[in-house]
Structures are given as structure tokens and as C-alpha cells.
Amino acid sequence: MTDGTRSERTHDDIPSGRTAVVIGGGLAGVTTALALADAGIRVTLLEGRPRLGGLAFSFRRGDLTVDNGQHVYLRCCTAYRWFLDRIEGAALAPLQDRLDVPVLDLAKPERRRLGRLRRDPLPVPLHLGRSLASYPHLSLAERARVGRAALALRALDLGDPALDAQDFGGWLAAHGQSARAVEALWDLVGVATLNAVARDSSLALAAMVFKTGLLSDPGAADIGWAHVPLGELHDELARKALDSAGVRTEIRTRVTSVSHNENGTWSVQVPGETHTADTVVLAVAQREAYDLLPEGALDAPENLLEIGTAPILNVHVVYDRTVLTTPFFAALGSPVQWVFDRTHASGLREGQYLALSQSAAQDEIDAPVAVLRERYLPELERLLPGTRGAGVKDFFVTRERTATFAPTPGVGRLRPGTRTKAPGLYLAGAWTATGWPATMESAVRSGVNAADAVLRTLGRPRPRHLFEFEEAA
């Protein structure tokens, strides 16, 4: 592994069909590189940032190690779980034993604010029956209508292309869902997983989330999250796995061009160096992929520019004492969406560190820190009595303005597959046609798809362990 120090060189001495360059060191690129290396391909991974992990990373702030944003996954995220196993990090990001989400509703008296979404050890859909029947944030009639809508959602054919053109909000309204039901249930889950409210979400992607996460297997929606900084997983352990697999990893290495050679190989240009390989995988954001794609590689490359983006805002608050006794909770009747306890993971030794994850944050992503402080500290006082009188030792925000692709109706037709029309050139990234919204799961699946396509083209056997997650699904 290098830190970006390079000299003029090529790799022409490596046997044909055995070399690949993966551009991008996020989860998609790391997955692709590991999978190809495990199959005997000699891989070079190039990343422009000074670290791996893409948009799921950590940084230092004084004595704290801070994640740029709170990332979670579900038990049904079998590809990401495979990734954690592959980098030997599964024990550091455990799953709940059983789905349990505390939901606080500020519209109710303080002692009656708490409701819970949790499952029982029963078959689908009975596993959520008791939780839904007793969910205090919906009326009895609304709960009954939610159950009927869930059954209708379960009956949808995810392979039907017409679903992509419809919006989830309209579908919910047509199936008897009140504005309150959308807020207190469908958007509670959907905004966190899709990064958009129901009316702005493709029915295809929303149906995929709810069918897979809540209506496929009793444990599918059990929540997992990193109990260590994300950088320990997606950078440190990922680099260790790449090194062990024989991948040459270069950080601080910005690719300037990709071109196809007359002899069928590819040239990847970086400042001061040209990498030559039989295969290239572009595992970068869609707009960067557009800039690097050679002419004719896609029939409609402009589609990549039409894939919108959606922001996520994270608000970080450090208190001088413990104010929250659960690992996380969700909120209703407040601008606060989800709140997580990051005290242990950050290395904080005194007090408590809370991270507020605010998805679909178009209206707040550029708000000044002072404005956000005035908005969110009083909201936390309303939600958590323990914060009243507690000292605020630190308050800061992190902003990801292009955190995910926007899951708008019609986005499915814009997402390309992993193969291009240029022989030996492939695409990976959460924005490619994985069938999933922009999640860590989608990123890893795209890397598996790219590696699979490369190996099929080369006629090389696929590592069996790479596809074990498909069997688990």
C-alpha cells in the first residue's frame, strides 16, 4: 500500500486477463477489489481521499472520534453483513436480538409519549401484529388500515416496472393511509431508509424496503450499527483485508482519465503515472463516473446527471451528564428524527454524546450552526427530561449535501447496470441498478455485481464465499 508517492511505470508485464483497476475506495470499490483479488485477479485500488470508506467515515474532533453520520443496517442486509464478515468486523457492528424501536411523540403528555415498534417470534406478518395493535401513536382505525395496506404492499410485484413511475405517498393515500399514519409509521421508517418522504419516493424502492425489511422474514428488520467508529471498519479493517488479499491500495490518488487501448487493455491516468489493466471498474459517484466514462460506453450517459441527490444533516451534542438511557430512539411531532447514543464509540469518558440523524434535510442542510443550535437544543429538552439543566459541552454539525441518490419516481430507469458497452469497463456504486435504495447494502451489492460481471467475462471461477449472502437472503 502507498500513500500516493508514485513514479512513471506500467503493469504490462502482468499476464493478460489477470489485472484490474478499481477506481473509488468506498464500500462498492472495496468490495469489488476484495472479490476480484479473492478470485486471483491482481487488483489496484485508487482512492482520491486520504482514507477508504466513501461517505461512511470518521474523523477526529479534539478527543472525540466522530462519524460523519449515523449509519445503520438491517438483518436483511445480507451483502453488508457478508462485507463485515470479510473484513472481520461483524462483532464490532452487532444486530439487535430482536427489533425494538422506541418512538416518542411530543404531541402527547410527557408520561404517555413512549410507543414501541418491535417484533414477536412469530411468522410474517404476525410478528408485528401485537406491536401494531398496541402502537399508541395511531388510532385503532388507523392501525387496522395500516395492516390492510401492509398486506397490499406485500402483494406487489417488485419486478413490475410500472412501480418505478408511481410515488409511494400517492399509493399510501389510495390505500387509506391518513397523514398521521404516514408520519407516525411509513415515513418514520421510509425517511431513514430512503432519504425521502413518501410523496417524493418511488413506489418501487419503497415497496422493496418494506417488503424486504418488514414483510419477508420475522427478523429481517432487526437493526445493527457500529459500536466503534466507522473508520475502524470501513478504513482500518478494510485496508487490512485488502492488504491480506494482495490488493495494491493507493489513497490521495485522483484519476484524471480512463481510456481504451488498441490492444484491448485499459489505461488509467493519475498525476505522474499511468496504470494499465485488463479491466477497470468505476466505483465512484454517478457524476464522477459520467466525467470518466469514455465515449460510447453507455447509450445514454446523460442519465447519470439526471439522477438527483439528497442531503443528510447530522447534529452532534455532547452533554456533561447522561441524558438518554437507551441506545437510540425516534421522534414524532418534532423536527428531530432519530437520536443515537455515540458516547462509547466516540471515546468520550465523561458525559454523553448524542448524534441526531436528519434525513431528507433539504430545508436545513445549509442552515448556520447557530440557527440549528437554537432549533435542536430546545427540542431535545422537550424530548428528554434529563437534558434540562444539563450542560452542553459541545455542539457541532456535519453535512453531506449529496449523501444519497434521490429515490424519486422514475429514478429506476436512470440507474445503469454494472456492464457498459466498452469491453472490460464496469460500474459499481449504490446508485447503479441494484434494486435497493442508496444504502451501504446497495453499495456492497453493486461491488459484488461488478466482480461477478468481470469474472464471468474473463471465464474465471467465482469465489464461493462471495455469494453466500445470496443463499442467506
Stockholm file with secondary structure:
# STOCKHOLM 1.0

chainA/1-473         MTDGTRSERTHDDIPSGRTAVVIGGGLAGVTTALALADAGIRVTLLEGRPRLGGLAFSFRRGDLTVDNGQHVYLRCCTAYRWFLDRIEGAALAPLQDRLDVPVLDLAKPERRRLGRLRRDPLPVPLHLGRSLASYPHLSLAERARVGRAALALRALDLGDPALDAQDFGGWLAAHGQSARAVEALWDLVGVATLNAVARDSSLALAAMVFKTGLLSDPGAADIGWAHVPLGELHDELARKALDSAGVRTEIRTRVTSVSHNENGTWSVQVPGETHTADTVVLAVAQREAYDLLPEGALDAPENLLEIGTAPILNVHVVYDRTVLTTPFFAALGSPVQWVFDRTHASGLREGQYLALSQSAAQDEIDAPVAVLRERYLPELERLLPGTRGAGVKDFFVTRERTATFAPTPGVGRLRPGTRTKAPGLYLAGAWTATGWPATMESAVRSGVNAADAVLRTLGRPRPRHLFEFEEAA
#=GR chainA/1-473 SS CBSSCCCSCCCTTSCTTCEEEEECCSHHHHHHHHHHHHTTCEEEEECSSSSSSTTSCEEEETTEEEESSCCEEETTCHHHHHHHHHTTCGGGSCBCSSCEEEEEETTSCGGGCEEEEECCSSCTTGGGHHHHHTCTTSCHHHHHHHHHHHHHHHTSCTTCTHHHHSBHHHHHHHTTCCHHHIIIIIHHHHHHHHSSCGGGSBHHHHHHHHHHHHSSCTTTTCEEECSSCHHIIIIIIHHHHHHHHTCEEECSCCCCEEEECTTSCEEEEETTEEEEESEEEECSCHHHHHHHCCTTSSSCTTHHHHSCEEEEEEEEEEESSCCCCSSEEEEESSSCCEEEECHHHHTCCSSEEEEEEEESCTTTTTCCHHHHHHHHHHHHHHHCGGGTTCCEEEEEEEEEEEEEECCCTTGGGGCCCSBCSSTTEEECSTTSSSSSCSSHHHHHHHHHHHHHHHHHHHTCCCCGGGGHHHHHC
#=GC SS_cons         CBSSCCCSCCCTTSCTTCEEEEECCSHHHHHHHHHHHHTTCEEEEECSSSSSSTTSCEEEETTEEEESSCCEEETTCHHHHHHHHHTTCGGGSCBCSSCEEEEEETTSCGGGCEEEEECCSSCTTGGGHHHHHTCTTSCHHHHHHHHHHHHHHHTSCTTCTHHHHSBHHHHHHHTTCCHHHIIIIIHHHHHHHHSSCGGGSBHHHHHHHHHHHHSSCTTTTCEEECSSCHHIIIIIIHHHHHHHHTCEEECSCCCCEEEECTTSCEEEEETTEEEEESEEEECSCHHHHHHHCCTTSSSCTTHHHHSCEEEEEEEEEEESSCCCCSSEEEEESSSCCEEEECHHHHTCCSSEEEEEEEESCTTTTTCCHHHHHHHHHHHHHHHCGGGTTCCEEEEEEEEEEEEEECCCTTGGGGCCCSBCSSTTEEECSTTSSSSSCSSHHHHHHHHHHHHHHHHHHHTCCCCGGGGHHHHHC
//
